[in-house]
Amino acid sequence: MLTTYVMPVTVEGAGAARDDVSLLEADAELLAALRERFPRDVDERKHGILIARLASPVERCWVIVDSDGVPCGYCHAAVASVLNARINAMVRLEPGQAYLFDSFVVRERRGRGLHGFSVARRMKLLAEEGIDEVVTIISRGNTRSLAAFLPYGPRAVERLLYLPPVNTTLRMPVRAARR
Protein backbone atom coordinates (compact mmCIF):
# COMPACT_ATOMS: atom_id res chain seq x y z
CA MET A 1 0.00 0.00 0.00
CA LEU A 2 1.21 3.48 -0.88
CA THR A 3 -0.20 6.95 -0.28
CA THR A 4 -0.17 9.95 -2.59
CA TYR A 5 0.33 13.23 -0.73
CA VAL A 6 0.08 16.83 -1.91
CA MET A 7 1.48 19.86 -0.13
CA PRO A 8 2.13 23.51 -0.85
CA VAL A 9 5.63 24.49 -1.86
CA THR A 10 7.38 26.11 1.07
CA VAL A 11 10.73 27.79 0.54
CA GLU A 12 11.51 28.05 4.24
CA GLY A 13 11.74 24.71 5.94
CA ALA A 14 13.70 22.04 7.68
CA GLY A 15 17.19 21.89 6.24
CA ALA A 16 16.69 24.64 3.67
CA ALA A 17 19.49 26.81 5.01
CA ARG A 18 22.17 24.14 5.50
CA ASP A 19 25.62 25.05 4.27
CA ASP A 20 27.30 21.69 4.94
CA VAL A 21 25.62 19.95 2.00
CA SER A 22 24.71 20.83 -1.60
CA LEU A 23 22.19 19.73 -4.17
CA LEU A 24 23.85 19.70 -7.59
CA GLU A 25 22.17 19.07 -10.90
CA ALA A 26 23.13 15.54 -11.89
CA ASP A 27 25.35 14.74 -14.82
CA ALA A 28 27.06 11.54 -15.95
CA GLU A 29 30.27 12.42 -14.10
CA LEU A 30 28.56 13.01 -10.74
CA LEU A 31 26.49 9.84 -11.08
CA ALA A 32 29.62 7.85 -11.96
CA ALA A 33 31.37 9.25 -8.87
CA LEU A 34 28.39 8.25 -6.72
CA ARG A 35 28.40 4.72 -8.13
CA GLU A 36 32.18 4.39 -7.78
CA ARG A 37 32.16 5.55 -4.16
CA PHE A 38 29.08 3.53 -3.12
CA PRO A 39 28.75 0.55 -5.52
CA ARG A 40 26.64 -1.50 -3.09
CA ASP A 41 24.13 1.35 -2.71
CA VAL A 42 24.03 2.36 -6.38
CA ASP A 43 24.32 -0.84 -8.39
CA GLU A 44 24.77 -1.03 -12.15
CA ARG A 45 21.03 -1.34 -12.80
CA LYS A 46 20.16 1.73 -10.72
CA HIS A 47 23.05 3.70 -12.21
CA GLY A 48 21.64 2.94 -15.67
CA ILE A 49 18.20 4.20 -14.64
CA LEU A 50 19.71 7.43 -13.27
CA ILE A 51 21.76 8.00 -16.43
CA ALA A 52 18.68 7.43 -18.63
CA ARG A 53 16.72 10.05 -16.66
CA LEU A 54 19.26 12.72 -17.59
CA ALA A 55 17.74 12.77 -21.09
CA SER A 56 14.15 13.18 -19.88
CA PRO A 57 12.52 16.50 -20.80
CA VAL A 58 10.26 16.42 -17.70
CA GLU A 59 12.37 14.69 -15.02
CA ARG A 60 15.10 16.47 -13.09
CA CYS A 61 17.82 14.65 -11.21
CA TRP A 62 20.08 16.07 -8.50
CA VAL A 63 22.96 14.60 -6.52
CA ILE A 64 23.33 15.28 -2.80
CA VAL A 65 26.94 16.26 -2.09
CA ASP A 66 28.40 16.63 1.41
CA SER A 67 30.76 19.37 2.61
CA ASP A 68 33.78 17.28 1.52
CA GLY A 69 32.47 17.12 -2.03
CA VAL A 70 31.45 13.48 -1.71
CA PRO A 71 28.26 12.54 -3.58
CA CYS A 72 26.09 10.67 -1.08
CA GLY A 73 22.62 10.46 -2.58
CA TYR A 74 20.24 11.55 -5.29
CA CYS A 75 16.70 12.85 -5.71
CA HIS A 76 14.28 13.75 -8.48
CA ALA A 77 11.36 15.89 -9.52
CA ALA A 78 9.07 15.75 -12.52
CA VAL A 79 7.34 18.87 -13.78
CA ALA A 80 4.78 17.11 -15.98
CA SER A 81 2.77 13.90 -15.70
CA VAL A 82 5.06 10.88 -15.63
CA LEU A 83 4.89 7.11 -15.24
CA ASN A 84 5.91 5.68 -11.87
CA ALA A 85 7.46 2.58 -13.45
CA ARG A 86 7.92 0.76 -10.14
CA ILE A 87 4.13 0.48 -9.71
CA ASN A 88 3.09 1.00 -13.34
CA ALA A 89 0.94 4.04 -12.51
CA MET A 90 0.75 7.46 -14.10
CA VAL A 91 1.34 10.37 -11.77
CA ARG A 92 -0.90 13.05 -13.22
CA LEU A 93 0.13 16.59 -12.49
CA GLU A 94 -1.85 19.78 -12.87
CA PRO A 95 -0.23 23.06 -13.97
CA GLY A 96 1.81 24.45 -11.08
CA GLN A 97 2.51 21.00 -9.61
CA ALA A 98 5.70 18.93 -9.49
CA TYR A 99 6.24 15.33 -8.41
CA LEU A 100 9.06 14.63 -5.94
CA PHE A 101 10.28 11.04 -6.25
CA ASP A 102 13.12 8.54 -5.98
CA SER A 103 15.04 10.17 -3.14
CA PHE A 104 17.94 8.13 -1.82
CA VAL A 105 20.76 8.62 0.67
CA VAL A 106 23.54 6.03 0.86
CA ARG A 107 23.41 3.86 3.99
CA GLU A 108 26.60 5.30 5.46
CA ARG A 109 25.20 8.86 5.45
CA ARG A 110 21.64 8.23 6.66
CA GLY A 111 20.29 9.83 9.83
CA ARG A 112 21.88 13.22 9.08
CA GLY A 113 18.83 14.97 7.65
CA LEU A 114 19.97 14.72 4.03
CA HIS A 115 16.61 13.58 2.72
CA GLY A 116 14.88 16.45 4.52
CA PHE A 117 17.47 18.79 3.03
CA SER A 118 16.75 17.43 -0.46
CA VAL A 119 13.00 18.02 -0.02
CA ALA A 120 13.55 21.61 1.16
CA ARG A 121 16.05 22.45 -1.57
CA ARG A 122 13.94 20.94 -4.35
CA MET A 123 10.95 22.98 -3.14
CA LYS A 124 13.07 26.13 -3.28
CA LEU A 125 14.30 25.38 -6.79
CA LEU A 126 10.82 24.48 -8.01
CA ALA A 127 9.30 27.62 -6.45
CA GLU A 128 11.74 29.65 -8.54
CA GLU A 129 10.17 28.00 -11.61
CA GLY A 130 6.62 28.88 -10.56
CA ILE A 131 5.67 25.55 -8.98
CA ASP A 132 3.34 26.06 -6.01
CA GLU A 133 2.39 22.50 -5.03
CA VAL A 134 4.24 19.20 -4.87
CA VAL A 135 3.03 15.63 -5.03
CA THR A 136 4.83 12.61 -3.61
CA ILE A 137 4.06 8.92 -3.17
CA ILE A 138 5.26 7.15 -0.03
CA SER A 139 5.07 3.44 0.74
CA ARG A 140 3.33 2.44 3.95
CA GLY A 141 5.98 1.85 6.57
CA ASN A 142 8.47 4.31 5.08
CA THR A 143 8.33 6.50 8.18
CA ARG A 144 11.63 8.23 7.46
CA SER A 145 10.43 9.48 4.11
CA LEU A 146 7.14 10.64 5.57
CA ALA A 147 9.04 12.42 8.36
CA ALA A 148 11.00 14.41 5.75
CA PHE A 149 7.72 15.76 4.35
CA LEU A 150 5.85 16.36 7.64
CA PRO A 151 7.12 19.95 8.08
CA TYR A 152 5.27 20.86 4.86
CA GLY A 153 1.82 19.63 5.87
CA PRO A 154 1.31 16.71 3.50
CA ARG A 155 -2.33 15.91 2.80
CA ALA A 156 -3.16 12.33 1.84
CA VAL A 157 -5.31 12.31 -1.30
CA GLU A 158 -5.10 8.77 -2.61
CA ARG A 159 -4.21 5.23 -1.56
CA LEU A 160 -2.50 3.03 -4.10
CA LEU A 161 -2.46 -0.74 -4.04
CA TYR A 162 0.09 -2.30 -6.37
CA LEU A 163 -0.72 -5.82 -7.59
CA PRO A 164 2.58 -7.30 -8.88
CA PRO A 165 1.10 -10.44 -10.50
CA VAL A 166 -0.84 -8.27 -12.95
CA ASN A 167 1.48 -5.21 -12.85
CA THR A 168 -1.47 -2.97 -12.02
CA THR A 169 -2.11 -0.31 -9.41
CA LEU A 170 -5.54 0.30 -7.96
CA ARG A 171 -6.37 3.85 -6.86
CA MET A 172 -8.65 4.70 -3.95
CA PRO A 173 -9.39 8.31 -2.96
CA VAL A 174 -8.81 9.29 0.66
CA ARG A 175 -11.96 10.68 2.15
CA ALA A 176 -11.73 13.86 4.20
CA ALA A 177 -12.27 13.38 7.92
CA ARG A 178 -15.71 14.31 9.18
CA ARG A 179 -15.95 17.21 11.57
Secondary structure as a PSIPRED ss2 file (coil, helix, strand):
# PSIPRED VFORMAT (PSIPRED V4.0)

   1 M C   1.000  0.000  0.000
   2 L E   0.000  0.000  1.000
   3 T E   0.000  0.000  1.000
   4 T E   0.000  0.000  1.000
   5 Y E   0.000  0.000  1.000
   6 V E   0.000  0.000  1.000
   7 M E   0.000  0.000  1.000
   8 P E   0.000  0.000  1.000
   9 V C   1.000  0.000  0.000
  10 T C   1.000  0.000  0.000
  11 V C   1.000  0.000  0.000
  12 E C   1.000  0.000  0.000
  13 G C   1.000  0.000  0.000
  14 A C   1.000  0.000  0.000
  15 G C   1.000  0.000  0.000
  16 A C   1.000  0.000  0.000
  17 A C   1.000  0.000  0.000
  18 R C   1.000  0.000  0.000
  19 D C   1.000  0.000  0.000
  20 D C   1.000  0.000  0.000
  21 V E   0.000  0.000  1.000
  22 S E   0.000  0.000  1.000
  23 L E   0.000  0.000  1.000
  24 L E   0.000  0.000  1.000
  25 E E   0.000  0.000  1.000
  26 A C   1.000  0.000  0.000
  27 D C   1.000  0.000  0.000
  28 A H   0.000  1.000  0.000
  29 E H   0.000  1.000  0.000
  30 L H   0.000  1.000  0.000
  31 L H   0.000  1.000  0.000
  32 A H   0.000  1.000  0.000
  33 A H   0.000  1.000  0.000
  34 L H   0.000  1.000  0.000
  35 R H   0.000  1.000  0.000
  36 E H   0.000  1.000  0.000
  37 R H   0.000  1.000  0.000
  38 F C   1.000  0.000  0.000
  39 P C   1.000  0.000  0.000
  40 R C   1.000  0.000  0.000
  41 D C   1.000  0.000  0.000
  42 V C   1.000  0.000  0.000
  43 D C   1.000  0.000  0.000
  44 E H   0.000  1.000  0.000
  45 R H   0.000  1.000  0.000
  46 K H   0.000  1.000  0.000
  47 H H   0.000  1.000  0.000
  48 G H   0.000  1.000  0.000
  49 I H   0.000  1.000  0.000
  50 L H   0.000  1.000  0.000
  51 I H   0.000  1.000  0.000
  52 A H   0.000  1.000  0.000
  53 R H   0.000  1.000  0.000
  54 L C   1.000  0.000  0.000
  55 A C   1.000  0.000  0.000
  56 S C   1.000  0.000  0.000
  57 P C   1.000  0.000  0.000
  58 V C   1.000  0.000  0.000
  59 E E   0.000  0.000  1.000
  60 R E   0.000  0.000  1.000
  61 C E   0.000  0.000  1.000
  62 W E   0.000  0.000  1.000
  63 V E   0.000  0.000  1.000
  64 I E   0.000  0.000  1.000
  65 V E   0.000  0.000  1.000
  66 D E   0.000  0.000  1.000
  67 S C   1.000  0.000  0.000
  68 D C   1.000  0.000  0.000
  69 G C   1.000  0.000  0.000
  70 V C   1.000  0.000  0.000
  71 P E   0.000  0.000  1.000
  72 C E   0.000  0.000  1.000
  73 G E   0.000  0.000  1.000
  74 Y E   0.000  0.000  1.000
  75 C E   0.000  0.000  1.000
  76 H E   0.000  0.000  1.000
  77 A E   0.000  0.000  1.000
  78 A E   0.000  0.000  1.000
  79 V C   1.000  0.000  0.000
  80 A C   1.000  0.000  0.000
  81 S C   1.000  0.000  0.000
  82 V E   0.000  0.000  1.000
  83 L E   0.000  0.000  1.000
  84 N E   0.000  0.000  1.000
  85 A C   1.000  0.000  0.000
  86 R C   1.000  0.000  0.000
  87 I C   1.000  0.000  0.000
  88 N C   1.000  0.000  0.000
  89 A E   0.000  0.000  1.000
  90 M E   0.000  0.000  1.000
  91 V E   0.000  0.000  1.000
  92 R C   1.000  0.000  0.000
  93 L C   1.000  0.000  0.000
  94 E C   1.000  0.000  0.000
  95 P C   1.000  0.000  0.000
  96 G C   1.000  0.000  0.000
  97 Q E   0.000  0.000  1.000
  98 A E   0.000  0.000  1.000
  99 Y E   0.000  0.000  1.000
 100 L E   0.000  0.000  1.000
 101 F E   0.000  0.000  1.000
 102 D E   0.000  0.000  1.000
 103 S E   0.000  0.000  1.000
 104 F E   0.000  0.000  1.000
 105 V E   0.000  0.000  1.000
 106 V C   1.000  0.000  0.000
 107 R H   0.000  1.000  0.000
 108 E H   0.000  1.000  0.000
 109 R H   0.000  1.000  0.000
 110 R C   1.000  0.000  0.000
 111 G C   1.000  0.000  0.000
 112 R C   1.000  0.000  0.000
 113 G C   1.000  0.000  0.000
 114 L H   0.000  1.000  0.000
 115 H H   0.000  1.000  0.000
 116 G H   0.000  1.000  0.000
 117 F H   0.000  1.000  0.000
 118 S H   0.000  1.000  0.000
 119 V H   0.000  1.000  0.000
 120 A H   0.000  1.000  0.000
 121 R H   0.000  1.000  0.000
 122 R H   0.000  1.000  0.000
 123 M H   0.000  1.000  0.000
 124 K H   0.000  1.000  0.000
 125 L H   0.000  1.000  0.000
 126 L H   0.000  1.000  0.000
 127 A H   0.000  1.000  0.000
 128 E C   1.000  0.000  0.000
 129 E C   1.000  0.000  0.000
 130 G C   1.000  0.000  0.000
 131 I C   1.000  0.000  0.000
 132 D C   1.000  0.000  0.000
 133 E E   0.000  0.000  1.000
 134 V E   0.000  0.000  1.000
 135 V E   0.000  0.000  1.000
 136 T E   0.000  0.000  1.000
 137 I E   0.000  0.000  1.000
 138 I E   0.000  0.000  1.000
 139 S E   0.000  0.000  1.000
 140 R C   1.000  0.000  0.000
 141 G C   1.000  0.000  0.000
 142 N C   1.000  0.000  0.000
 143 T H   0.000  1.000  0.000
 144 R H   0.000  1.000  0.000
 145 S H   0.000  1.000  0.000
 146 L H   0.000  1.000  0.000
 147 A H   0.000  1.000  0.000
 148 A H   0.000  1.000  0.000
 149 F H   0.000  1.000  0.000
 150 L H   0.000  1.000  0.000
 151 P H   0.000  1.000  0.000
 152 Y H   0.000  1.000  0.000
 153 G C   1.000  0.000  0.000
 154 P C   1.000  0.000  0.000
 155 R E   0.000  0.000  1.000
 156 A E   0.000  0.000  1.000
 157 V E   0.000  0.000  1.000
 158 E E   0.000  0.000  1.000
 159 R E   0.000  0.000  1.000
 160 L E   0.000  0.000  1.000
 161 L E   0.000  0.000  1.000
 162 Y E   0.000  0.000  1.000
 163 L E   0.000  0.000  1.000
 164 P H   0.000  1.000  0.000
 165 P H   0.000  1.000  0.000
 166 V H   0.000  1.000  0.000
 167 N C   1.000  0.000  0.000
 168 T E   0.000  0.000  1.000
 169 T E   0.000  0.000  1.000
 170 L E   0.000  0.000  1.000
 171 R E   0.000  0.000  1.000
 172 M E   0.000  0.000  1.000
 173 P E   0.000  0.000  1.000
 174 V C   1.000  0.000  0.000
 175 R C   1.000  0.000  0.000
 176 A C   1.000  0.000  0.000
 177 A C   1.000  0.000  0.000
 178 R C   1.000  0.000  0.000
 179 R C   1.000  0.000  0.000
